[in-house]
Amino acid sequence: MATLFEAARACLAAADVDEKVGLTQHYADAFRRGELEAPDDAPAPDPIRMPGRPAKPALVHPRDLPRRGLGSVQGRAAFVHAIAHIELNAIDLAWDAVYRFRGLPAAFYADWVQVAHDESRHFVLLRNRMREFGHDYGDFDAHNGLWEMTEKTAHDGLARMALVPRVLEARGLDVTPGMIVKLRELGDEATVAILDLILQEEVAHVAAGSRWFRWYCEQRGVEPRARFRELLKEYAGGYLHGPFNIEARLLAGFDEDELAALEAP
């Protein structure tokens, strides 16, 4: 690949999950070795479109996904599948940020390439756990909510940084600790270990969103707290459900005023 942007596009286009993961790890390693550049004179990105996806899972509305308890092997397999689907989407979210937003500091691309690599590792861990339950990725239906927000924010890096990492991905910071408690009560320490790792690394991913959201605000002379509240109202009302993991969100770059805005009715 001649440029980082072409590498990102190849990862986005890969429909086979093994290929997407393999390309992600290959190009992330190449980028770290200094073999891929993000040239300032690169042509504009293509219009956003659905990334490559395997034939399964079927994508349905979230309300059409059955609720399953964690007490059965089938229920835990479905739960792990749902998290794996989020992580696979998150690979594409990171690569799309790399591909779509041009002329940014080198640290921006370094952050999101690292996120893509981390998400690929998470997906592999979760997929292996699913296989231990006798299932594989694609065995359960899933939804497309993460990518839909990516499409809505393709026009504006500021909105993307505010709404994808700091709203959608940050939900994992809120809900994962409770799931860990439930799984630990069931004696499922293998899944707990994976979720513990994901939770730790997702704090850094959300923090990258916070960092670049504020960078965009500074470049445009925009007050970040007010702009975040505006974006929440415009795009994200239906995505926010407390309670919120205040400690993790503070570590991920939220301040007290932003947390108050999240909790406001």
N, C-alpha and C positions, 0 to 999 in steps of 0.2 A: 504494500500500500504506500502511495506517495505521501499522503497527508493523514493527519488525525481525523479530519472530517470524513474522508473516504472510508477509513476504518470504522468509524462510528456508524456510517450508513450501512456498511456490510453487516455489522452486528444487529442493527435494527431489522434488516431485511431477512435475516436467517429465520426460517420457519421451524426447522427441526431444533428441539430444545438442546440436544447434545451439541449441535453445531453452534447455536447461539452462545452456550456456555463456553465451548472451546475457543471460539473466536474472541469472546470477551476476555478470557484469560490470556490468550496469545497477544492480543493488541495492547492490553493493559501492561503486560510485561515489556513489550516493545516500546511503549511510550515511556516507561520508567527508565529504559536504557537510552533514551534520547533518540530513538529511531523514527519517531513520528512527530511532525511539527504541525502547528495550527497557523498557517500563513495568513498574514493580514490581507493579502490580495486574493484570497479564495473567492470563488463565485458564491452568489447567494444560495442558501439551502433550498431544496425542493419544498413545495407545500407539504404540510404535515399529512400523513396518511397512516393507516393501521400498520403496525409493524408486522413482521412475519410471525405467524402463529401456526401451531400444529392443528390438525383437523379436530382433535379433542384436547381440552374439554369444550363442550358446548357452552356458549356464553348466554346467560339468561339474566333477567332482571333480578336484583338482589332479593326482592320479595318472593321470588319463585324458588329460591334455594331452600331445601328442607332443613329444619332444625334437628340436629342430632346431639344426643348427650355424649359426654366423654366416657361414660361408664363401660361402653362396649368397645371392642377392637375396631369394629366398623365405624363407630362414632369418632374414635381418635384418629383413624386413618383419614376420615373426611375433614377433620379439623386440620391435620397436618397438610392435607391437600390444599385447603383454603390459604394457609400461610405460604405454602410453596408457590401458589398462583400469584400472590402478592409480590413475592420475591422475584419471580420471573418478570412480572410487569415492571418491577423496580429496576431491573437491568435495562429495560428499554427506556424508562424515564430518565435514567442517568445518561445513556447514550444520546437520547434526543436533546438533552441540554447541551451536551458537547457538540452535537451536529448543528443545532439550530441557531445558537447564539454566537455570533462571530465578532472578532475584534476585541475580545475581552482579555484581561490579564492572564498570564500563563497559569497562575495559581487557580483560577476558575476551572480550567480544563484538568489540572492535576487533581483537584477535589472530586470532580464528577467521574473521571476515569477510575479513581480509587473506589468510589461508591459502586460503580458498575461491577468492578472486580469483587468487592465484598458481597454484593447481592448474588453474584453467580456462585460464590462459595456457600452462601446460605441456601440457595436453591438445591445444590447438590446434597448438602446435609439432610435437608428435609425430604428430598426424593429418596435417598437411601433409607430414611426412617420409614417412609411409606412402604417401601418394598419389604421391609421387615414385618410390616402389618399385612403383607400379601396383596398390596395394591401398587399402582404406579400413577404418575402424573397423567391426567386425562380421564381417570376412572370416575370422577365426580364432576358435576356441572360447576361453573364458576361465573363471575360477573366481570364487567368491563369498566367499572367506575373509575379506576385510577387512570386508565388511558383516556377516558372521556374528559377528565379535567386537564390532561396534557394537551388535548386538542383545543380546549377552550382558551388555554394560555399560550398557544404557539406564537401569538403575535407580540408577546411582551415578556422579556426575561424577568422584569420586576414582578409581574403577576405570577409567573411560573415559580419563582423562588418563594414567594409568599404562600402560595396555595398548594403546591404539590408536596415539597418537603415539610413545610411548617403547619399544614393542615391535615392532608391525607396521610402522609407517612408518619406524622407525629401521633396519629391515633394508636399506632403500635406501642408507643411509650405509655399510653394510658391503659390499654387493655391487657398487655402481655403479663404484667405482674400478677393479675388475678388469675389468668390462665395457668401460670406457673404454680400458684398455690393449689389449684384444683388438680392439676396433674401430679403434683407431689403427693397430695392426699391419696391419689390412686396408685402410688408407687411407681409411676412412669418416669423414672429418673433419666432415661435416655432422651426422651423428648424435652424434659426440663433443661438438660444441659445445652441442647441446641437453642432453645428459646432464651436462655440466659446469655449465650454468646450474641445472639441476634439483638437482644435488648441493649447490651453494652455498645455494640457497633452502630446501632441505629441512632443513639444519642449523637454520635459524631456526624452522621448523615444529616440529621435535622439541624445540627449546629452549622453545617455548611450552607444549608438553605438560609438560616438566619444571617450568616455572615454576608452572603451575596445579595440577599434582599436589602440589607442596610447599605451595602456598596452601591446598588442601583439607586436607592433613595438619595444617597449623598451626591451621586453624579447628577441627579435631576433636581436637586434642591428641594426634596420632598421630605416632610416630617414623617418618619417611619411608623410611629404608633397610630397616627391618624389615618395614614394610607392603609395600614393593615386592617383597621376597623372598617374602612370603606370597602376593601376587597372581600372581607368576610361577609359583609352585608350583600354585596353584589353577586358573589359566586358560591358561597360556602355555607349558607345557613343550614341546609339539610344534612351537612356532614358532621356537625359538631354535637357531641353528646358527652356530658360529664358523667362521672367525675373525671377530673384531669390529674395526671401524675405531675404534681407541681415540682417536685424535686428534679425529676428527669427533664422536664421542660425548661427549668432554670439552667440546668447544665447544657441544654441544647440551644441556649441563646435567647430564650424568652425573658422579658422583664416583667415586673409586677403589674404594670399597666396593661400589657398585652394579655396577661393571664386574666386580669379583671375583665377585659373585653371578651375573652372566650367564655367566661362564666356569666356574662350579662344575659338576661332573658331576651 
